[in-house]
Amino acid sequence: MKLIIQAGVVILMIASLIMPAKCALEASGKKAPIARGENLIAGAAVNDSAGSSDLTLIIQLKIDGKIVVDEGHKCTAIQPEENIPSDKDPTGWTQPKFDDKDWEKGEYGVGYGDNDDNLVIGKGDLAMVYSRAVFEVKSIRSNSKVELGADFDDGCVIWINGVEVAREANTDIPDVPEWDSWTDKGSGHSHEASKTDPPTYEFVELDVKVIGNPFAVEPADKLATSWGEIKAGY
């Protein structure tokens, strides 16, 4: 009997090594709008509950095998105390043309409390840290292979050019995240960052929609229509 139990333990250990852990990051199902030239990636690092001792978000983005965003990539960040820019538009800060000149400047990863953050920002009594980074794409096609990776604690939501493309699955973050959205409002959610060097990312693959310059200046009336059309298209 003892030998049978020991054999069973060995089998379980081998299976755990062979079978990859389920990825907590989940693609939204929306196509990532990507242009040739400059683009904007935005991420919300989300605490599980008030009093959280640490928070981290590090993003990696690969297009056709070329890394265009990674740890050390320049970014801006803020810990919001209200919806930005407004309660009517709580995710407007993810748009390429949003003005983030007053945000803190640094490099990915962002967060606090676990010694794996290049831009230390935040405290545990608030739910989120927002971050934004411009990245350059030399070539993009509708069939380009786009791989998005994140190393995070406790949760995250990620946008490309204003469109949500991925978030951590099975959290209490609402469909439209607001500044005070926690990952755990009764679900018991918990997720730890890898704390490895280099980071250990969880990856999802994204479908692509090739777009024009997301930073292009347009007349105000046309801009409002374009944003509406962009959102309606996703």
CYANA upper distance limits for C-alpha pairs under 8 A (distance plus 0.5 A):
  1 MET  CA      5 ILE  CA      6.81
  2 LYS  CA      6 GLN  CA      6.69
  3 LEU  CA      7 ALA  CA      6.55
  4 ILE  CA      8 GLY  CA      6.68
  5 ILE  CA      9 VAL  CA      6.80
  6 GLN  CA     10 VAL  CA      6.81
  7 ALA  CA     11 ILE  CA      6.73
  8 GLY  CA     12 LEU  CA      6.77
  9 VAL  CA     13 MET  CA      6.72
 10 VAL  CA     14 ILE  CA      6.70
 11 ILE  CA     15 ALA  CA      6.61
 12 LEU  CA     16 SER  CA      6.66
 13 MET  CA     17 LEU  CA      6.98
 14 ILE  CA     18 ILE  CA      6.74
 15 ALA  CA     19 MET  CA      6.33
 16 SER  CA     20 PRO  CA      7.85
 23 CYS  CA    202 GLU  CA      6.53
 23 CYS  CA    203 PHE  CA      7.88
 24 ALA  CA    168 GLU  CA      5.95
 24 ALA  CA    169 ALA  CA      6.17
 24 ALA  CA    202 GLU  CA      7.76
 25 LEU  CA    150 ALA  CA      8.07
 25 LEU  CA    166 ALA  CA      7.27
 25 LEU  CA    167 ARG  CA      6.17
 25 LEU  CA    168 GLU  CA      4.88
 25 LEU  CA    169 ALA  CA      6.51
 25 LEU  CA    202 GLU  CA      6.80
 25 LEU  CA    203 PHE  CA      7.39
 25 LEU  CA    204 VAL  CA      7.37
 26 GLU  CA    166 ALA  CA      5.91
 26 GLU  CA    167 ARG  CA      5.99
 26 GLU  CA    168 GLU  CA      6.22
 26 GLU  CA    169 ALA  CA      6.19
 26 GLU  CA    204 VAL  CA      7.08
 27 ALA  CA    165 VAL  CA      6.21
 27 ALA  CA    166 ALA  CA      4.71
 27 ALA  CA    167 ARG  CA      7.14
 27 ALA  CA    204 VAL  CA      6.63
 27 ALA  CA    205 GLU  CA      7.83
 27 ALA  CA    206 LEU  CA      7.43
 28 SER  CA    164 GLU  CA      7.18
 28 SER  CA    165 VAL  CA      5.45
 28 SER  CA    166 ALA  CA      5.45
 28 SER  CA    167 ARG  CA      7.62
 29 GLY  CA    165 VAL  CA      7.49
 29 GLY  CA    206 LEU  CA      8.30
 29 GLY  CA    207 ASP  CA      8.50
 30 LYS  CA    163 VAL  CA      8.21
 30 LYS  CA    164 GLU  CA      7.82
 30 LYS  CA    165 VAL  CA      6.51
 30 LYS  CA    207 ASP  CA      7.97
 30 LYS  CA    234 TYR  CA      6.64
 31 LYS  CA    165 VAL  CA      7.66
 31 LYS  CA    206 LEU  CA      7.10
 31 LYS  CA    207 ASP  CA      5.38
 31 LYS  CA    208 VAL  CA      5.47
 31 LYS  CA    209 LYS  CA      6.15
 31 LYS  CA    234 TYR  CA      8.00
 32 ALA  CA    160 ILE  CA      6.74
 32 ALA  CA    163 VAL  CA      7.46
 32 ALA  CA    165 VAL  CA      6.72
 32 ALA  CA    206 LEU  CA      6.92
 32 ALA  CA    207 ASP  CA      6.58
 32 ALA  CA    208 VAL  CA      5.30
 32 ALA  CA    209 LYS  CA      6.28
 33 PRO  CA    160 ILE  CA      7.16
 33 PRO  CA    161 ASN  CA      6.93
 33 PRO  CA    163 VAL  CA      7.85
 33 PRO  CA    208 VAL  CA      6.55
 33 PRO  CA    209 LYS  CA      5.20
 33 PRO  CA    210 VAL  CA      6.32
 33 PRO  CA    211 ILE  CA      6.46
 34 ILE  CA     39 ASN  CA      7.19
 34 ILE  CA    140 ILE  CA      7.86
 34 ILE  CA    160 ILE  CA      8.02
 34 ILE  CA    161 ASN  CA      7.82
 34 ILE  CA    208 VAL  CA      7.31
 34 ILE  CA    209 LYS  CA      6.78
 34 ILE  CA    210 VAL  CA      5.75
 34 ILE  CA    211 ILE  CA      6.23
 35 ALA  CA     39 ASN  CA      7.01
 35 ALA  CA    137 VAL  CA      7.58
 35 ALA  CA    140 ILE  CA      7.42
 35 ALA  CA    210 VAL  CA      6.20
 35 ALA  CA    211 ILE  CA      5.44
 35 ALA  CA    212 GLY  CA      6.00
 35 ALA  CA    213 ASN  CA      6.43
 35 ALA  CA    214 PRO  CA      7.73
 36 ARG  CA    136 GLU  CA      8.10
 36 ARG  CA    137 VAL  CA      5.73
 36 ARG  CA    138 LYS  CA      6.28
 36 ARG  CA    139 SER  CA      6.19
 36 ARG  CA    140 ILE  CA      6.52
 36 ARG  CA    211 ILE  CA      8.45
 36 ARG  CA    212 GLY  CA      7.98
 36 ARG  CA    213 ASN  CA      7.91
 37 GLY  CA    136 GLU  CA      5.73
 37 GLY  CA    137 VAL  CA      5.47
 37 GLY  CA    138 LYS  CA      6.61
 37 GLY  CA    213 ASN  CA      7.76
 38 GLU  CA    134 VAL  CA      6.98
 38 GLU  CA    135 PHE  CA      6.15
 38 GLU  CA    136 GLU  CA      5.11
 38 GLU  CA    137 VAL  CA      6.94
 38 GLU  CA    213 ASN  CA      7.79
 38 GLU  CA    214 PRO  CA      8.27
 38 GLU  CA    215 PHE  CA      8.23
 39 ASN  CA     96 PRO  CA      7.73
 39 ASN  CA    134 VAL  CA      6.05
 39 ASN  CA    135 PHE  CA      5.82
 39 ASN  CA    136 GLU  CA      6.76
 39 ASN  CA    137 VAL  CA      8.02
 39 ASN  CA    160 ILE  CA      8.07
 39 ASN  CA    161 ASN  CA      6.84
 39 ASN  CA    213 ASN  CA      8.35
 39 ASN  CA    214 PRO  CA      7.21
 39 ASN  CA    215 PHE  CA      8.30
 40 LEU  CA     94 THR  CA      8.48
 40 LEU  CA     95 GLN  CA      8.11
 40 LEU  CA     96 PRO  CA      5.98
 40 LEU  CA    132 ARG  CA      7.43
 40 LEU  CA    133 ALA  CA      6.24
 40 LEU  CA    134 VAL  CA      5.09
 40 LEU  CA    135 PHE  CA      6.73
 40 LEU  CA    160 ILE  CA      6.33
 40 LEU  CA    161 ASN  CA      5.53
 40 LEU  CA    162 GLY  CA      8.33
 41 ILE  CA     94 THR  CA      8.12
 41 ILE  CA    132 ARG  CA      6.34
 41 ILE  CA    133 ALA  CA      5.89
 41 ILE  CA    134 VAL  CA      6.89
 41 ILE  CA    135 PHE  CA      7.91
 41 ILE  CA    158 ILE  CA      7.79
 41 ILE  CA    159 TRP  CA      6.25
 41 ILE  CA    160 ILE  CA      5.02
 41 ILE  CA    161 ASN  CA      6.69
 41 ILE  CA    162 GLY  CA      8.44
 42 ALA  CA     94 THR  CA      6.04
 42 ALA  CA    130 TYR  CA      7.90
 42 ALA  CA    131 SER  CA      6.05
 42 ALA  CA    132 ARG  CA      4.83
 42 ALA  CA    133 ALA  CA      6.87
 42 ALA  CA    158 ILE  CA      6.23
 42 ALA  CA    159 TRP  CA      5.59
 42 ALA  CA    160 ILE  CA      6.86
 42 ALA  CA    161 ASN  CA      8.33
 42 ALA  CA    162 GLY  CA      8.26
 43 GLY  CA     57 LEU  CA      8.23
 43 GLY  CA     94 THR  CA      8.49
 43 GLY  CA    130 TYR  CA      6.38
 43 GLY  CA    131 SER  CA      5.71
 43 GLY  CA    132 ARG  CA      6.99
 43 GLY  CA    156 CYS  CA      7.36
 43 GLY  CA    157 VAL  CA      6.19
 43 GLY  CA    158 ILE  CA      4.89
 43 GLY  CA    159 TRP  CA      6.78
 44 ALA  CA     57 LEU  CA      8.32
 44 ALA  CA    128 MET  CA      6.82
 44 ALA  CA    129 VAL  CA      6.18
 44 ALA  CA    130 TYR  CA      5.08
 44 ALA  CA    131 SER  CA      6.86
 44 ALA  CA    156 CYS  CA      5.88
 44 ALA  CA    157 VAL  CA      5.69
 44 ALA  CA    158 ILE  CA      6.95
 45 ALA  CA     55 LEU  CA      7.44
 45 ALA  CA     56 THR  CA      6.87
 45 ALA  CA     57 LEU  CA      6.03
 45 ALA  CA    111 GLY  CA      8.12
 45 ALA  CA    128 MET  CA      6.03
 45 ALA  CA    129 VAL  CA      5.69
 45 ALA  CA    130 TYR  CA      6.97
 45 ALA  CA    152 PHE  CA      7.73
 45 ALA  CA    153 ASP  CA      7.85
 45 ALA  CA    154 ASP  CA      7.81
 45 ALA  CA    155 GLY  CA      6.43
 45 ALA  CA    156 CYS  CA      5.16
 45 ALA  CA    157 VAL  CA      7.43
 46 VAL  CA     55 LEU  CA      7.78
 46 VAL  CA    127 ALA  CA      6.25
 46 VAL  CA    128 MET  CA      5.10
 46 VAL  CA    129 VAL  CA      7.23
 46 VAL  CA    153 ASP  CA      7.93
 46 VAL  CA    154 ASP  CA      6.39
 46 VAL  CA    155 GLY  CA      5.28
 46 VAL  CA    156 CYS  CA      5.97
 46 VAL  CA    157 VAL  CA      8.43
 46 VAL  CA    181 SER  CA      8.13
 46 VAL  CA    182 TRP  CA      6.82
 46 VAL  CA    183 THR  CA      7.01
 47 ASN  CA     52 SER  CA      6.92
 47 ASN  CA     54 ASP  CA      8.49
 47 ASN  CA     55 LEU  CA      6.85
 47 ASN  CA    124 GLY  CA      7.86
 47 ASN  CA    126 LEU  CA      8.14
 47 ASN  CA    127 ALA  CA      5.56
 47 ASN  CA    128 MET  CA      6.60
 47 ASN  CA    153 ASP  CA      7.77
 47 ASN  CA    154 ASP  CA      5.77
 47 ASN  CA    155 GLY  CA      6.96
 47 ASN  CA    182 TRP  CA      6.28
 47 ASN  CA    183 THR  CA      6.78
 48 ASP  CA     52 SER  CA      7.38
 48 ASP  CA    127 ALA  CA      8.02
 48 ASP  CA    154 ASP  CA      6.20
 48 ASP  CA    155 GLY  CA      7.62
 48 ASP  CA    182 TRP  CA      5.79
 48 ASP  CA    183 THR  CA      4.96
 48 ASP  CA    184 ASP  CA      5.41
 48 ASP  CA    189 HIS  CA      7.34
 48 ASP  CA    190 SER  CA      7.21
 49 SER  CA    124 GLY  CA      8.46
 49 SER  CA    127 ALA  CA      7.62
 49 SER  CA    182 TRP  CA      6.33
 49 SER  CA    183 THR  CA      7.46
 49 SER  CA    184 ASP  CA      6.48
 49 SER  CA    185 LYS  CA      8.05
 50 ALA  CA    124 GLY  CA      6.28
 50 ALA  CA    125 ASP  CA      5.31
 50 ALA  CA    126 LEU  CA      7.08
 50 ALA  CA    127 ALA  CA      7.59
 51 GLY  CA    124 GLY  CA      5.00
 51 GLY  CA    125 ASP  CA      5.74
 52 SER  CA    123 LYS  CA      8.41
 52 SER  CA    124 GLY  CA      5.13
 52 SER  CA    125 ASP  CA      7.77
 53 SER  CA    113 GLY  CA      6.57
 53 SER  CA    123 LYS  CA      8.41
 53 SER  CA    124 GLY  CA      6.52
 54 ASP  CA    111 GLY  CA      7.78
 54 ASP  CA    112 TYR  CA      5.91
 54 ASP  CA    113 GLY  CA      4.83
 54 ASP  CA    114 ASP  CA      6.26
 54 ASP  CA    123 LYS  CA      8.43
 54 ASP  CA    124 GLY  CA      7.63
 54 ASP  CA    153 ASP  CA      7.73
 55 LEU  CA    110 VAL  CA      8.48
 55 LEU  CA    111 GLY  CA      5.42
 55 LEU  CA    112 TYR  CA      5.88
 55 LEU  CA    113 GLY  CA      7.13
 55 LEU  CA    114 ASP  CA      7.93
 55 LEU  CA    122 GLY  CA      8.45
 55 LEU  CA    152 PHE  CA      7.92
 55 LEU  CA    153 ASP  CA      5.60
 55 LEU  CA    154 ASP  CA      6.73
 56 THR  CA    109 GLY  CA      7.14
 56 THR  CA    110 VAL  CA      6.20
 56 THR  CA    111 GLY  CA      5.00
 56 THR  CA    112 TYR  CA      7.11
 56 THR  CA    114 ASP  CA      8.39
 56 THR  CA    116 ASP  CA      8.05
 56 THR  CA    117 ASP  CA      7.27
 56 THR  CA    151 ASP  CA      7.99
 56 THR  CA    152 PHE  CA      5.50
 56 THR  CA    153 ASP  CA      5.41
 56 THR  CA    154 ASP  CA      7.73
 56 THR  CA    193 ALA  CA      7.41
 57 LEU  CA    108 TYR  CA      7.99
 57 LEU  CA    109 GLY  CA      5.92
 57 LEU  CA    110 VAL  CA      5.99
 57 LEU  CA    111 GLY  CA      7.06
 57 LEU  CA    150 ALA  CA      7.38
 57 LEU  CA    151 ASP  CA      6.39
 57 LEU  CA    152 PHE  CA      5.02
 57 LEU  CA    153 ASP  CA      7.21
 57 LEU  CA    156 CYS  CA      7.73
 58 ILE  CA     70 ASP  CA      7.80
 58 ILE  CA     71 GLU  CA      6.55
 58 ILE  CA    108 TYR  CA      6.09
 58 ILE  CA    109 GLY  CA      4.76
 58 ILE  CA    110 VAL  CA      7.20
 58 ILE  CA    150 ALA  CA      6.16
 58 ILE  CA    151 ASP  CA      5.70
 58 ILE  CA    152 PHE  CA      6.91
 58 ILE  CA    199 PRO  CA      8.30
 59 ILE  CA     69 VAL  CA      7.23
 59 ILE  CA     70 ASP  CA      6.20
 59 ILE  CA     71 GLU  CA      7.16
 59 ILE  CA    108 TYR  CA      7.66
 59 ILE  CA    109 GLY  CA      7.80
 59 ILE  CA    148 LEU  CA      8.03
 59 ILE  CA    149 GLY  CA      6.30
 59 ILE  CA    150 ALA  CA      5.15
 59 ILE  CA    151 ASP  CA      7.15
 59 ILE  CA    201 TYR  CA      8.46
 60 GLN  CA     67 ILE  CA      7.68
 60 GLN  CA     68 VAL  CA      8.06
 60 GLN  CA     69 VAL  CA      5.50
 60 GLN  CA     70 ASP  CA      4.76
 60 GLN  CA     71 GLU  CA      7.46
 60 GLN  CA    148 LEU  CA      6.47
 60 GLN  CA    149 GLY  CA      5.35
 60 GLN  CA    150 ALA  CA      6.70
 60 GLN  CA    201 TYR  CA      8.07
 61 LEU  CA     67 ILE  CA      6.33
 61 LEU  CA     68 VAL  CA      6.20
 61 LEU  CA     69 VAL  CA      5.42
 61 LEU  CA     70 ASP  CA      7.14
 61 LEU  CA    146 VAL  CA      7.82
 61 LEU  CA    147 GLU  CA      6.35
 61 LEU  CA    148 LEU  CA      5.20
 61 LEU  CA    149 GLY  CA      6.68
 62 LYS  CA     66 LYS  CA      5.67
 62 LYS  CA     67 ILE  CA      4.80
 62 LYS  CA     68 VAL  CA      6.33
 62 LYS  CA     69 VAL  CA      7.69
 62 LYS  CA    145 LYS  CA      8.43
 62 LYS  CA    146 VAL  CA      6.21
 62 LYS  CA    147 GLU  CA      5.57
 62 LYS  CA    148 LEU  CA      7.00
 63 ILE  CA     67 ILE  CA      7.03
 63 ILE  CA     68 VAL  CA      7.62
 63 ILE  CA    140 ILE  CA      8.36
 63 ILE  CA    144 SER  CA      7.23
 63 ILE  CA    145 LYS  CA      6.22
 63 ILE  CA    146 VAL  CA      5.11
 63 ILE  CA    147 GLU  CA      7.02
 64 ASP  CA    144 SER  CA      6.32
 64 ASP  CA    145 LYS  CA      5.36
 64 ASP  CA    146 VAL  CA      6.84
 65 GLY  CA    145 LYS  CA      7.97
 68 VAL  CA    135 PHE  CA      6.72
 68 VAL  CA    136 GLU  CA      7.22
 68 VAL  CA    137 VAL  CA      7.74
 69 VAL  CA     73 HIS  CA      6.47
 69 VAL  CA    135 PHE  CA      7.08
 70 ASP  CA    108 TYR  CA      7.67
 71 GLU  CA    107 GLU  CA      7.75
 71 GLU  CA    108 TYR  CA      5.44
 71 GLU  CA    109 GLY  CA      6.40
 71 GLU  CA    199 PRO  CA      8.35
 72 GLY  CA    107 GLU  CA      5.40
 72 GLY  CA    108 TYR  CA      5.48
 72 GLY  CA    109 GLY  CA      7.53
 72 GLY  CA    118 ASN  CA      7.81
 73 HIS  CA    107 GLU  CA      5.66
 73 HIS  CA    108 TYR  CA      6.00
 73 HIS  CA    133 ALA  CA      8.08
 74 LYS  CA    105 LYS  CA      8.09
 74 LYS  CA    106 GLY  CA      6.27
 74 LYS  CA    107 GLU  CA      4.82
 74 LYS  CA    108 TYR  CA      7.09
 74 LYS  CA    133 ALA  CA      6.86
 74 LYS  CA    134 VAL  CA      8.36
 75 CYS  CA    105 LYS  CA      6.54
 75 CYS  CA    106 GLY  CA      6.00
 75 CYS  CA    107 GLU  CA      5.67
 75 CYS  CA    108 TYR  CA      6.98
 75 CYS  CA    131 SER  CA      7.10
 75 CYS  CA    132 ARG  CA      5.97
 75 CYS  CA    133 ALA  CA      4.96
 75 CYS  CA    134 VAL  CA      7.87
 76 THR  CA    100 ASP  CA      7.80
 76 THR  CA    103 TRP  CA      6.25
 76 THR  CA    104 GLU  CA      5.87
 76 THR  CA    105 LYS  CA      4.97
 76 THR  CA    106 GLY  CA      6.57
 76 THR  CA    107 GLU  CA      8.07
 76 THR  CA    131 SER  CA      5.99
 76 THR  CA    132 ARG  CA      5.83
 76 THR  CA    133 ALA  CA      7.08
 77 ALA  CA    103 TRP  CA      6.01
 77 ALA  CA    104 GLU  CA      5.71
 77 ALA  CA    105 LYS  CA      7.01
 77 ALA  CA    106 GLY  CA      8.28
 77 ALA  CA    110 VAL  CA      7.99
 77 ALA  CA    121 ILE  CA      8.25
 77 ALA  CA    129 VAL  CA      7.34
 77 ALA  CA    130 TYR  CA      5.94
 77 ALA  CA    131 SER  CA      4.72
 77 ALA  CA    132 ARG  CA      6.99
 78 ILE  CA    103 TRP  CA      6.07
 78 ILE  CA    104 GLU  CA      6.75
 78 ILE  CA    121 ILE  CA      7.82
 78 ILE  CA    122 GLY  CA      8.38
 78 ILE  CA    129 VAL  CA      6.24
 78 ILE  CA    130 TYR  CA      5.89
 78 ILE  CA    131 SER  CA      7.16
 79 GLN  CA    121 ILE  CA      7.59
 79 GLN  CA    122 GLY  CA      6.21
 79 GLN  CA    126 LEU  CA      8.13
 79 GLN  CA    128 MET  CA      6.56
 79 GLN  CA    129 VAL  CA      4.92
 79 GLN  CA    130 TYR  CA      6.69
 80 PRO  CA     84 ILE  CA      7.90
 80 PRO  CA    126 LEU  CA      8.46
 80 PRO  CA    128 MET  CA      7.33
 80 PRO  CA    129 VAL  CA      7.21
 80 PRO  CA    130 TYR  CA      7.78
 80 PRO  CA    179 TRP  CA      6.51
 81 GLU  CA    126 LEU  CA      7.99
 81 GLU  CA    179 TRP  CA      7.17
 81 GLU  CA    180 ASP  CA      8.34
 82 GLU  CA     86 SER  CA      8.26
 82 GLU  CA    179 TRP  CA      6.29
 82 GLU  CA    180 ASP  CA      8.22
 83 ASN  CA     87 ASP  CA      5.96
 83 ASN  CA     89 ASP  CA      8.15
 83 ASN  CA     90 PRO  CA      5.46
 83 ASN  CA     91 THR  CA      8.26
 83 ASN  CA    178 GLU  CA      6.59
 83 ASN  CA    179 TRP  CA      5.78
 84 ILE  CA     89 ASP  CA      7.69
 84 ILE  CA     90 PRO  CA      5.90
 84 ILE  CA     91 THR  CA      7.19
 84 ILE  CA     92 GLY  CA      6.99
 84 ILE  CA     93 TRP  CA      6.33
 84 ILE  CA    179 TRP  CA      8.26
 85 PRO  CA     89 ASP  CA      6.81
 85 PRO  CA     90 PRO  CA      6.77
 85 PRO  CA     91 THR  CA      8.03
 85 PRO  CA     92 GLY  CA      6.39
 85 PRO  CA     93 TRP  CA      6.74
 86 SER  CA     90 PRO  CA      6.10
 86 SER  CA     92 GLY  CA      8.37
 90 PRO  CA    176 VAL  CA      8.09
 90 PRO  CA    177 PRO  CA      7.70
 90 PRO  CA    178 GLU  CA      6.18
 90 PRO  CA    179 TRP  CA      8.04
 91 THR  CA     95 GLN  CA      8.37
 91 THR  CA    176 VAL  CA      7.90
 91 THR  CA    177 PRO  CA      7.65
 91 THR  CA    178 GLU  CA      7.82
 92 GLY  CA     98 PHE  CA      7.62
 92 GLY  CA    162 GLY  CA      8.09
 93 TRP  CA     98 PHE  CA      6.16
 94 THR  CA     98 PHE  CA      7.66
 94 THR  CA    132 ARG  CA      7.84
 94 THR  CA    159 TRP  CA      7.12
 94 THR  CA    160 ILE  CA      8.30
 94 THR  CA    161 ASN  CA      7.42
 94 THR  CA    162 GLY  CA      5.34
 94 THR  CA    163 VAL  CA      8.37
 95 GLN  CA    161 ASN  CA      6.22
 95 GLN  CA    162 GLY  CA      4.85
 96 PRO  CA    161 ASN  CA      6.09
 96 PRO  CA    162 GLY  CA      7.21
 96 PRO  CA    214 PRO  CA      6.82
 96 PRO  CA    215 PHE  CA      6.52
 97 LYS  CA    214 PRO  CA      8.25
 97 LYS  CA    215 PHE  CA      6.38
105 LYS  CA    119 LEU  CA      8.22
106 GLY  CA    118 ASN  CA      7.56
106 GLY  CA    119 LEU  CA      5.80
107 GLU  CA    118 ASN  CA      6.23
107 GLU  CA    119 LEU  CA      6.28
108 TYR  CA    117 ASP  CA      7.59
108 TYR  CA    118 ASN  CA      6.44
108 TYR  CA    119 LEU  CA      7.08
109 GLY  CA    116 ASP  CA      7.60
109 GLY  CA    117 ASP  CA      5.29
109 GLY  CA    118 ASN  CA      5.87
109 GLY  CA    119 LEU  CA      6.82
110 VAL  CA    117 ASP  CA      5.63
110 VAL  CA    118 ASN  CA      6.68
110 VAL  CA    119 LEU  CA      5.33
110 VAL  CA    120 VAL  CA      6.47
110 VAL  CA    121 ILE  CA      7.18
110 VAL  CA    129 VAL  CA      8.33
110 VAL  CA    131 SER  CA      8.09
111 GLY  CA    117 ASP  CA      6.20
111 GLY  CA    119 LEU  CA      7.11
111 GLY  CA    120 VAL  CA      5.74
111 GLY  CA    121 ILE  CA      5.64
111 GLY  CA    122 GLY  CA      6.63
111 GLY  CA    129 VAL  CA      7.53
112 TYR  CA    117 ASP  CA      6.91
112 TYR  CA    120 VAL  CA      5.64
112 TYR  CA    121 ILE  CA      6.18
112 TYR  CA    122 GLY  CA      6.54
112 TYR  CA    123 LYS  CA      7.60
114 ASP  CA    195 LYS  CA      8.35
116 ASP  CA    195 LYS  CA      6.86
121 ILE  CA    129 VAL  CA      8.06
122 GLY  CA    126 LEU  CA      8.14
122 GLY  CA    128 MET  CA      8.43
122 GLY  CA    129 VAL  CA      7.07
126 LEU  CA    180 ASP  CA      7.41
127 ALA  CA    179 TRP  CA      7.15
127 ALA  CA    180 ASP  CA      5.66
127 ALA  CA    181 SER  CA      6.58
127 ALA  CA    182 TRP  CA      6.02
128 MET  CA    179 TRP  CA      6.72
128 MET  CA    180 ASP  CA      7.46
128 MET  CA    181 SER  CA      8.01
128 MET  CA    182 TRP  CA      8.27
140 ILE  CA    144 SER  CA      6.68
140 ILE  CA    210 VAL  CA      7.48
141 ARG  CA    208 VAL  CA      8.07
141 ARG  CA    210 VAL  CA      6.98
142 SER  CA    207 ASP  CA      8.20
142 SER  CA    208 VAL  CA      5.84
142 SER  CA    209 LYS  CA      6.38
142 SER  CA    210 VAL  CA      6.46
143 ASN  CA    207 ASP  CA      8.07
143 ASN  CA    208 VAL  CA      7.39
144 SER  CA    207 ASP  CA      8.49
144 SER  CA    208 VAL  CA      7.51
145 LYS  CA    205 GLU  CA      7.84
145 LYS  CA    206 LEU  CA      7.97
145 LYS  CA    207 ASP  CA      8.19
146 VAL  CA    205 GLU  CA      6.21
146 VAL  CA    206 LEU  CA      5.88
146 VAL  CA    207 ASP  CA      7.49
146 VAL  CA    208 VAL  CA      7.96
147 GLU  CA    203 PHE  CA      6.93
147 GLU  CA    204 VAL  CA      6.31
147 GLU  CA    205 GLU  CA      5.08
147 GLU  CA    206 LEU  CA      6.76
148 LEU  CA    203 PHE  CA      5.93
148 LEU  CA    204 VAL  CA      5.93
148 LEU  CA    205 GLU  CA      6.74
148 LEU  CA    206 LEU  CA      7.73
149 GLY  CA    201 TYR  CA      5.62
149 GLY  CA    202 GLU  CA      5.65
149 GLY  CA    203 PHE  CA      4.70
149 GLY  CA    204 VAL  CA      7.02
150 ALA  CA    201 TYR  CA      5.46
150 ALA  CA    202 GLU  CA      5.92
150 ALA  CA    203 PHE  CA      7.23
151 ASP  CA    193 ALA  CA      6.09
151 ASP  CA    194 SER  CA      7.07
151 ASP  CA    199 PRO  CA      7.04
151 ASP  CA    200 THR  CA      6.74
151 ASP  CA    201 TYR  CA      5.34
151 ASP  CA    202 GLU  CA      6.91
152 PHE  CA    156 CYS  CA      7.27
152 PHE  CA    191 HIS  CA      8.11
152 PHE  CA    192 GLU  CA      7.14
152 PHE  CA    193 ALA  CA      5.17
152 PHE  CA    194 SER  CA      8.15
153 ASP  CA    191 HIS  CA      6.19
153 ASP  CA    192 GLU  CA      5.30
153 ASP  CA    193 ALA  CA      5.35
154 ASP  CA    183 THR  CA      7.90
154 ASP  CA    190 SER  CA      6.74
154 ASP  CA    191 HIS  CA      5.40
154 ASP  CA    192 GLU  CA      6.47
154 ASP  CA    193 ALA  CA      7.94
155 GLY  CA    167 ARG  CA      8.20
155 GLY  CA    168 GLU  CA      6.33
155 GLY  CA    171 THR  CA      8.30
155 GLY  CA    183 THR  CA      6.85
155 GLY  CA    191 HIS  CA      7.30
156 CYS  CA    167 ARG  CA      6.01
156 CYS  CA    168 GLU  CA      6.21
157 VAL  CA    164 GLU  CA      7.82
157 VAL  CA    166 ALA  CA      6.46
157 VAL  CA    167 ARG  CA      4.65
157 VAL  CA    168 GLU  CA      7.18
158 ILE  CA    164 GLU  CA      6.32
158 ILE  CA    165 VAL  CA      6.52
158 ILE  CA    166 ALA  CA      5.83
158 ILE  CA    167 ARG  CA      6.56
159 TRP  CA    163 VAL  CA      5.53
159 TRP  CA    164 GLU  CA      4.59
159 TRP  CA    165 VAL  CA      5.88
159 TRP  CA    166 ALA  CA      7.57
160 ILE  CA    164 GLU  CA      7.02
160 ILE  CA    165 VAL  CA      7.15
161 ASN  CA    214 PRO  CA      7.36
163 VAL  CA    231 LYS  CA      8.25
163 VAL  CA    234 TYR  CA      8.16
165 VAL  CA    206 LEU  CA      7.93
166 ALA  CA    204 VAL  CA      8.44
170 ASN  CA    189 HIS  CA      8.08
171 THR  CA    183 THR  CA      5.51
171 THR  CA    184 ASP  CA      6.85
171 THR  CA    187 SER  CA      7.36
171 THR  CA    189 HIS  CA      6.62
172 ASP  CA    181 SER  CA      8.36
172 ASP  CA    182 TRP  CA      7.18
172 ASP  CA    183 THR  CA      5.30
172 ASP  CA    184 ASP  CA      6.00
172 ASP  CA    185 LYS  CA      6.44
172 ASP  CA    186 GLY  CA      8.32
172 ASP  CA    187 SER  CA      7.24
173 ILE  CA    177 PRO  CA      6.74
173 ILE  CA    181 SER  CA      6.22
173 ILE  CA    182 TRP  CA      6.52
173 ILE  CA    183 THR  CA      5.71
173 ILE  CA    184 ASP  CA      8.33
174 PRO  CA    178 GLU  CA      8.40
174 PRO  CA    181 SER  CA      7.57
177 PRO  CA    181 SER  CA      6.58
183 THR  CA    189 HIS  CA      6.99
184 ASP  CA    188 GLY  CA      6.27
184 ASP  CA    189 HIS  CA      5.70
184 ASP  CA    190 SER  CA      8.20
194 SER  CA    199 PRO  CA      6.96
194 SER  CA    200 THR  CA      6.25
194 SER  CA    201 TYR  CA      8.44
195 LYS  CA    199 PRO  CA      7.12
195 LYS  CA    200 THR  CA      8.36
196 THR  CA    200 THR  CA      6.80
218 GLU  CA    222 LYS  CA      6.88
218 GLU  CA    223 LEU  CA      6.15
219 PRO  CA    223 LEU  CA      6.47
220 ALA  CA    224 ALA  CA      6.87
221 ASP  CA    225 THR  CA      7.10
222 LYS  CA    226 SER  CA      6.58
223 LEU  CA    227 TRP  CA      6.70
224 ALA  CA    228 GLY  CA      6.79
225 THR  CA    229 GLU  CA      6.63
226 SER  CA    230 ILE  CA      6.51
227 TRP  CA    231 LYS  CA      6.64
228 GLY  CA    232 ALA  CA      6.52
229 GLU  CA    233 GLY  CA      6.54
230 ILE  CA    234 TYR  CA      7.33
